[in-house]
């Protein structure tokens, strides 16, 4: 028997909870998959500008990592 089945075995399903759970899942999916794409395509960014942005982000990530490690 799957964990989900065992967990719900003793009590009936509450439609409100199921609905709220589904809304939360959709919200999370929207934030993870849809919103970044919308932001990315909200205005044109040239390839060279994208490269510079990525380089800056990578440098910032490296600096944070070094601070975290104590260098």
Jmol script that loads the backbone (N, CA, C; Angstrom):
load data "model"
ATOM      1  N   UNK A   1       0.847  -1.182   0.000  1.00  0.00           N
ATOM      2  CA  UNK A   1       0.000   0.000   0.000  1.00  0.00           C
ATOM      3  C   UNK A   1       0.888   1.239   0.000  1.00  0.00           C
ATOM      4  N   UNK A   2       0.583   2.201  -0.832  1.00  0.00           N
ATOM      5  CA  UNK A   2       1.370   3.418  -0.944  1.00  0.00           C
ATOM      6  C   UNK A   2       1.176   4.299   0.282  1.00  0.00           C
ATOM      7  N   UNK A   3       2.161   5.136   0.539  1.00  0.00           N
ATOM      8  CA  UNK A   3       2.119   6.016   1.702  1.00  0.00           C
ATOM      9  C   UNK A   3       0.900   6.927   1.665  1.00  0.00           C
ATOM     10  N   UNK A   4       0.611   7.486   0.503  1.00  0.00           N
ATOM     11  CA  UNK A   4      -0.549   8.387   0.370  1.00  0.00           C
ATOM     12  C   UNK A   4      -1.840   7.669   0.731  1.00  0.00           C
ATOM     13  N   UNK A   5      -1.981   6.424   0.300  1.00  0.00           N
ATOM     14  CA  UNK A   5      -3.193   5.661   0.607  1.00  0.00           C
ATOM     15  C   UNK A   5      -3.313   5.415   2.101  1.00  0.00           C
ATOM     16  N   UNK A   6      -2.203   5.052   2.742  1.00  0.00           N
ATOM     17  CA  UNK A   6      -2.231   4.797   4.178  1.00  0.00           C
ATOM     18  C   UNK A   6      -2.552   6.061   4.953  1.00  0.00           C
ATOM     19  N   UNK A   7      -2.039   7.164   4.483  1.00  0.00           N
ATOM     20  CA  UNK A   7      -2.226   8.423   5.191  1.00  0.00           C
ATOM     21  C   UNK A   7      -3.699   8.837   5.203  1.00  0.00           C
ATOM     22  N   UNK A   8      -4.413   8.595   4.124  1.00  0.00           N
ATOM     23  CA  UNK A   8      -5.796   9.046   4.001  1.00  0.00           C
ATOM     24  C   UNK A   8      -6.813   7.958   4.344  1.00  0.00           C
ATOM     25  N   UNK A   9      -6.331   6.804   4.711  1.00  0.00           N
ATOM     26  CA  UNK A   9      -7.203   5.663   4.906  1.00  0.00           C
ATOM     27  C   UNK A   9      -8.276   5.914   5.963  1.00  0.00           C
ATOM     28  N   UNK A  10      -7.932   6.531   7.076  1.00  0.00           N
ATOM     29  CA  UNK A  10      -8.848   6.666   8.195  1.00  0.00           C
ATOM     30  C   UNK A  10      -9.869   7.775   8.070  1.00  0.00           C
ATOM     31  N   UNK A  11      -9.617   8.772   7.239  1.00  0.00           N
ATOM     32  CA  UNK A  11     -10.549   9.908   7.191  1.00  0.00           C
ATOM     33  C   UNK A  11     -11.002  10.186   5.763  1.00  0.00           C
ATOM     34  N   UNK A  12     -12.211  10.696   5.650  1.00  0.00           N
ATOM     35  CA  UNK A  12     -12.696  11.023   4.300  1.00  0.00           C
ATOM     36  C   UNK A  12     -11.971  12.252   3.748  1.00  0.00           C
ATOM     37  N   UNK A  13     -11.926  12.353   2.448  1.00  0.00           N
ATOM     38  CA  UNK A  13     -11.249  13.460   1.791  1.00  0.00           C
ATOM     39  C   UNK A  13     -12.085  14.731   1.917  1.00  0.00           C
ATOM     40  N   UNK A  14     -11.421  15.823   2.260  1.00  0.00           N
ATOM     41  CA  UNK A  14     -12.093  17.110   2.373  1.00  0.00           C
ATOM     42  C   UNK A  14     -11.905  17.867   1.061  1.00  0.00           C
ATOM     43  N   UNK A  15     -12.992  18.155   0.337  1.00  0.00           N
ATOM     44  CA  UNK A  15     -12.849  18.825  -0.974  1.00  0.00           C
ATOM     45  C   UNK A  15     -12.155  20.180  -0.884  1.00  0.00           C
ATOM     46  N   UNK A  16     -12.368  20.904   0.207  1.00  0.00           N
ATOM     47  CA  UNK A  16     -11.706  22.209   0.346  1.00  0.00           C
ATOM     48  C   UNK A  16     -10.203  22.053   0.440  1.00  0.00           C
ATOM     49  N   UNK A  17      -9.754  21.071   1.231  1.00  0.00           N
ATOM     50  CA  UNK A  17      -8.311  20.850   1.364  1.00  0.00           C
ATOM     51  C   UNK A  17      -7.704  20.415   0.037  1.00  0.00           C
ATOM     52  N   UNK A  18      -8.405  19.538  -0.652  1.00  0.00           N
ATOM     53  CA  UNK A  18      -7.908  19.082  -1.949  1.00  0.00           C
ATOM     54  C   UNK A  18      -7.781  20.256  -2.908  1.00  0.00           C
ATOM     55  N   UNK A  19      -8.783  21.127  -2.908  1.00  0.00           N
ATOM     56  CA  UNK A  19      -8.761  22.297  -3.784  1.00  0.00           C
ATOM     57  C   UNK A  19      -7.607  23.222  -3.415  1.00  0.00           C
ATOM     58  N   UNK A  20      -7.434  23.484  -2.122  1.00  0.00           N
ATOM     59  CA  UNK A  20      -6.351  24.362  -1.677  1.00  0.00           C
ATOM     60  C   UNK A  20      -4.986  23.769  -2.018  1.00  0.00           C
ATOM     61  N   UNK A  21      -4.865  22.452  -1.876  1.00  0.00           N
ATOM     62  CA  UNK A  21      -3.608  21.784  -2.216  1.00  0.00           C
ATOM     63  C   UNK A  21      -3.306  21.949  -3.703  1.00  0.00           C
ATOM     64  N   UNK A  22      -4.313  21.772  -4.528  1.00  0.00           N
ATOM     65  CA  UNK A  22      -4.122  21.918  -5.974  1.00  0.00           C
ATOM     66  C   UNK A  22      -3.767  23.354  -6.350  1.00  0.00           C
ATOM     67  N   UNK A  23      -4.396  24.321  -5.694  1.00  0.00           N
ATOM     68  CA  UNK A  23      -4.087  25.730  -5.960  1.00  0.00           C
ATOM     69  C   UNK A  23      -2.639  26.018  -5.599  1.00  0.00           C
ATOM     70  N   UNK A  24      -2.187  25.495  -4.453  1.00  0.00           N
ATOM     71  CA  UNK A  24      -0.788  25.694  -4.052  1.00  0.00           C
ATOM     72  C   UNK A  24       0.170  25.070  -5.065  1.00  0.00           C
ATOM     73  N   UNK A  25      -0.164  23.872  -5.555  1.00  0.00           N
ATOM     74  CA  UNK A  25       0.685  23.218  -6.547  1.00  0.00           C
ATOM     75  C   UNK A  25       0.753  24.041  -7.831  1.00  0.00           C
ATOM     76  N   UNK A  26      -0.397  24.568  -8.273  1.00  0.00           N
ATOM     77  CA  UNK A  26      -0.413  25.382  -9.488  1.00  0.00           C
ATOM     78  C   UNK A  26       0.400  26.658  -9.305  1.00  0.00           C
ATOM     79  N   UNK A  27       0.274  27.278  -8.132  1.00  0.00           N
ATOM     80  CA  UNK A  27       1.004  28.501  -7.840  1.00  0.00           C
ATOM     81  C   UNK A  27       2.510  28.246  -7.892  1.00  0.00           C
ATOM     82  N   UNK A  28       2.932  27.152  -7.276  1.00  0.00           N
ATOM     83  CA  UNK A  28       4.342  26.798  -7.254  1.00  0.00           C
ATOM     84  C   UNK A  28       4.853  26.524  -8.671  1.00  0.00           C
ATOM     85  N   UNK A  29       4.065  25.794  -9.442  1.00  0.00           N
ATOM     86  CA  UNK A  29       4.435  25.491 -10.825  1.00  0.00           C
ATOM     87  C   UNK A  29       4.537  26.773 -11.647  1.00  0.00           C
ATOM     88  N   UNK A  30       3.603  27.692 -11.445  1.00  0.00           N
ATOM     89  CA  UNK A  30       3.615  28.968 -12.160  1.00  0.00           C
ATOM     90  C   UNK A  30       4.891  29.736 -11.832  1.00  0.00           C
ATOM     91  N   UNK A  31       5.225  29.819 -10.543  1.00  0.00           N
ATOM     92  CA  UNK A  31       6.417  30.562 -10.139  1.00  0.00           C
ATOM     93  C   UNK A  31       7.695  29.935 -10.682  1.00  0.00           C
ATOM     94  N   UNK A  32       7.710  28.608 -10.779  1.00  0.00           N
ATOM     95  CA  UNK A  32       8.925  27.928 -11.212  1.00  0.00           C
ATOM     96  C   UNK A  32       9.079  27.898 -12.734  1.00  0.00           C
ATOM     97  N   UNK A  33       7.981  27.700 -13.459  1.00  0.00           N
ATOM     98  CA  UNK A  33       8.088  27.470 -14.900  1.00  0.00           C
ATOM     99  C   UNK A  33       7.611  28.638 -15.758  1.00  0.00           C
ATOM    100  N   UNK A  34       6.512  29.263 -15.407  1.00  0.00           N
ATOM    101  CA  UNK A  34       5.906  30.269 -16.281  1.00  0.00           C
ATOM    102  C   UNK A  34       6.498  31.652 -16.043  1.00  0.00           C
ATOM    103  N   UNK A  35       6.571  32.072 -14.801  1.00  0.00           N
ATOM    104  CA  UNK A  35       7.011  33.426 -14.485  1.00  0.00           C
ATOM    105  C   UNK A  35       8.411  33.750 -15.021  1.00  0.00           C
ATOM    106  N   UNK A  36       9.410  32.867 -14.861  1.00  0.00           N
ATOM    107  CA  UNK A  36      10.723  33.192 -15.424  1.00  0.00           C
ATOM    108  C   UNK A  36      10.690  33.388 -16.938  1.00  0.00           C
ATOM    109  N   UNK A  37       9.894  32.590 -17.629  1.00  0.00           N
ATOM    110  CA  UNK A  37       9.801  32.731 -19.081  1.00  0.00           C
ATOM    111  C   UNK A  37       9.167  34.065 -19.455  1.00  0.00           C
ATOM    112  N   UNK A  38       8.155  34.468 -18.720  1.00  0.00           N
ATOM    113  CA  UNK A  38       7.495  35.751 -18.981  1.00  0.00           C
ATOM    114  C   UNK A  38       8.475  36.892 -18.748  1.00  0.00           C
ATOM    115  N   UNK A  39       9.214  36.822 -17.642  1.00  0.00           N
ATOM    116  CA  UNK A  39      10.189  37.869 -17.350  1.00  0.00           C
ATOM    117  C   UNK A  39      11.279  37.913 -18.420  1.00  0.00           C
ATOM    118  N   UNK A  40      11.718  36.737 -18.839  1.00  0.00           N
ATOM    119  CA  UNK A  40      12.801  36.650 -19.817  1.00  0.00           C
ATOM    120  C   UNK A  40      12.389  37.260 -21.159  1.00  0.00           C
ATOM    121  N   UNK A  41      11.118  37.136 -21.504  1.00  0.00           N
ATOM    122  CA  UNK A  41      10.651  37.617 -22.797  1.00  0.00           C
ATOM    123  C   UNK A  41       9.912  38.953 -22.708  1.00  0.00           C
ATOM    124  N   UNK A  42      10.011  39.639 -21.577  1.00  0.00           N
ATOM    125  CA  UNK A  42       9.286  40.901 -21.444  1.00  0.00           C
ATOM    126  C   UNK A  42       9.919  42.016 -22.278  1.00  0.00           C
ATOM    127  N   UNK A  43      11.224  41.915 -22.546  1.00  0.00           N
ATOM    128  CA  UNK A  43      11.874  42.868 -23.439  1.00  0.00           C
ATOM    129  C   UNK A  43      13.085  42.186 -24.072  1.00  0.00           C
ATOM    130  N   UNK A  44      13.535  42.718 -25.184  1.00  0.00           N
ATOM    131  CA  UNK A  44      14.619  42.091 -25.936  1.00  0.00           C
ATOM    132  C   UNK A  44      15.964  42.374 -25.275  1.00  0.00           C
ATOM    133  N   UNK A  45      16.760  41.333 -25.145  1.00  0.00           N
ATOM    134  CA  UNK A  45      18.124  41.459 -24.644  1.00  0.00           C
ATOM    135  C   UNK A  45      19.027  40.770 -25.657  1.00  0.00           C
ATOM    136  N   UNK A  46      20.014  41.520 -26.138  1.00  0.00           N
ATOM    137  CA  UNK A  46      20.908  40.957 -27.152  1.00  0.00           C
ATOM    138  C   UNK A  46      21.742  39.825 -26.562  1.00  0.00           C
ATOM    139  N   UNK A  47      22.315  39.015 -27.438  1.00  0.00           N
ATOM    140  CA  UNK A  47      23.126  37.884 -26.988  1.00  0.00           C
ATOM    141  C   UNK A  47      24.335  38.340 -26.182  1.00  0.00           C
ATOM    142  N   UNK A  48      24.969  39.414 -26.635  1.00  0.00           N
ATOM    143  CA  UNK A  48      26.150  39.894 -25.915  1.00  0.00           C
ATOM    144  C   UNK A  48      25.769  40.419 -24.530  1.00  0.00           C
ATOM    145  N   UNK A  49      24.623  41.072 -24.445  1.00  0.00           N
ATOM    146  CA  UNK A  49      24.153  41.560 -23.145  1.00  0.00           C
ATOM    147  C   UNK A  49      23.825  40.388 -22.223  1.00  0.00           C
ATOM    148  N   UNK A  50      23.200  39.336 -22.775  1.00  0.00           N
ATOM    149  CA  UNK A  50      22.893  38.141 -21.981  1.00  0.00           C
ATOM    150  C   UNK A  50      24.188  37.514 -21.463  1.00  0.00           C
ATOM    151  N   UNK A  51      25.220  37.485 -22.308  1.00  0.00           N
ATOM    152  CA  UNK A  51      26.510  36.924 -21.904  1.00  0.00           C
ATOM    153  C   UNK A  51      27.104  37.725 -20.747  1.00  0.00           C
ATOM    154  N   UNK A  52      27.041  39.061 -20.855  1.00  0.00           N
ATOM    155  CA  UNK A  52      27.571  39.908 -19.779  1.00  0.00           C
ATOM    156  C   UNK A  52      26.788  39.701 -18.487  1.00  0.00           C
ATOM    157  N   UNK A  53      25.469  39.572 -18.590  1.00  0.00           N
ATOM    158  CA  UNK A  53      24.643  39.344 -17.406  1.00  0.00           C
ATOM    159  C   UNK A  53      25.016  38.015 -16.754  1.00  0.00           C
ATOM    160  N   UNK A  54      25.167  36.982 -17.576  1.00  0.00           N
ATOM    161  CA  UNK A  54      25.536  35.664 -17.046  1.00  0.00           C
ATOM    162  C   UNK A  54      26.904  35.711 -16.375  1.00  0.00           C
ATOM    163  N   UNK A  55      27.862  36.419 -16.983  1.00  0.00           N
ATOM    164  CA  UNK A  55      29.198  36.534 -16.387  1.00  0.00           C
ATOM    165  C   UNK A  55      29.137  37.237 -15.040  1.00  0.00           C
ATOM    166  N   UNK A  56      28.344  38.310 -14.955  1.00  0.00           N
ATOM    167  CA  UNK A  56      28.202  39.028 -13.687  1.00  0.00           C
ATOM    168  C   UNK A  56      27.567  38.146 -12.623  1.00  0.00           C
ATOM    169  N   UNK A  57      26.537  37.407 -13.026  1.00  0.00           N
ATOM    170  CA  UNK A  57      25.875  36.511 -12.077  1.00  0.00           C
ATOM    171  C   UNK A  57      26.840  35.436 -11.583  1.00  0.00           C
ATOM    172  N   UNK A  58      27.643  34.889 -12.496  1.00  0.00           N
ATOM    173  CA  UNK A  58      28.596  33.848 -12.117  1.00  0.00           C
ATOM    174  C   UNK A  58      29.643  34.405 -11.151  1.00  0.00           C
ATOM    175  N   UNK A  59      30.140  35.623 -11.425  1.00  0.00           N
ATOM    176  CA  UNK A  59      31.129  36.240 -10.554  1.00  0.00           C
ATOM    177  C   UNK A  59      30.538  36.480  -9.164  1.00  0.00           C
ATOM    178  N   UNK A  60      29.309  36.952  -9.135  1.00  0.00           N
ATOM    179  CA  UNK A  60      28.638  37.195  -7.856  1.00  0.00           C
ATOM    180  C   UNK A  60      28.455  35.886  -7.094  1.00  0.00           C
ATOM    181  N   UNK A  61      28.064  34.830  -7.812  1.00  0.00           N
ATOM    182  CA  UNK A  61      27.872  33.516  -7.196  1.00  0.00           C
ATOM    183  C   UNK A  61      29.203  33.014  -6.614  1.00  0.00           C
ATOM    184  N   UNK A  62      30.302  33.199  -7.373  1.00  0.00           N
ATOM    185  CA  UNK A  62      31.618  32.773  -6.882  1.00  0.00           C
ATOM    186  C   UNK A  62      32.026  33.555  -5.638  1.00  0.00           C
ATOM    187  N   UNK A  63      31.782  34.881  -5.643  1.00  0.00           N
ATOM    188  CA  UNK A  63      32.126  35.696  -4.475  1.00  0.00           C
ATOM    189  C   UNK A  63      31.362  35.241  -3.236  1.00  0.00           C
ATOM    190  N   UNK A  64      30.072  34.981  -3.417  1.00  0.00           N
ATOM    191  CA  UNK A  64      29.255  34.516  -2.290  1.00  0.00           C
ATOM    192  C   UNK A  64      29.762  33.170  -1.785  1.00  0.00           C
ATOM    193  N   UNK A  65      30.120  32.279  -2.710  1.00  0.00           N
ATOM    194  CA  UNK A  65      30.624  30.959  -2.337  1.00  0.00           C
ATOM    195  C   UNK A  65      31.924  31.099  -1.554  1.00  0.00           C
ATOM    196  N   UNK A  66      32.800  31.996  -2.004  1.00  0.00           N
ATOM    197  CA  UNK A  66      34.069  32.202  -1.308  1.00  0.00           C
ATOM    198  C   UNK A  66      33.830  32.754   0.095  1.00  0.00           C
ATOM    199  N   UNK A  67      32.895  33.690   0.226  1.00  0.00           N
ATOM    200  CA  UNK A  67      32.574  34.223   1.550  1.00  0.00           C
ATOM    201  C   UNK A  67      32.046  33.127   2.452  1.00  0.00           C
ATOM    202  N   UNK A  68      31.233  32.271   1.882  1.00  0.00           N
ATOM    203  CA  UNK A  68      30.641  31.191   2.654  1.00  0.00           C
ATOM    204  C   UNK A  68      31.724  30.225   3.147  1.00  0.00           C
ATOM    205  N   UNK A  69      32.739  30.001   2.312  1.00  0.00           N
ATOM    206  CA  UNK A  69      33.823  29.076   2.677  1.00  0.00           C
ATOM    207  C   UNK A  69      34.854  29.738   3.585  1.00  0.00           C
ATOM    208  N   UNK A  70      34.834  31.072   3.670  1.00  0.00           N
ATOM    209  CA  UNK A  70      35.742  31.785   4.570  1.00  0.00           C
ATOM    210  C   UNK A  70      37.034  32.242   3.947  1.00  0.00           C
ATOM    211  N   UNK A  71      37.112  32.384   2.661  1.00  0.00           N
ATOM    212  CA  UNK A  71      38.339  32.866   2.006  1.00  0.00           C
ATOM    213  C   UNK A  71      38.395  34.350   1.983  1.00  0.00           C
TER     214      UNK A  71
END
end "model"
wireframe off; spacefill off
backbone 0.3
color backbone group
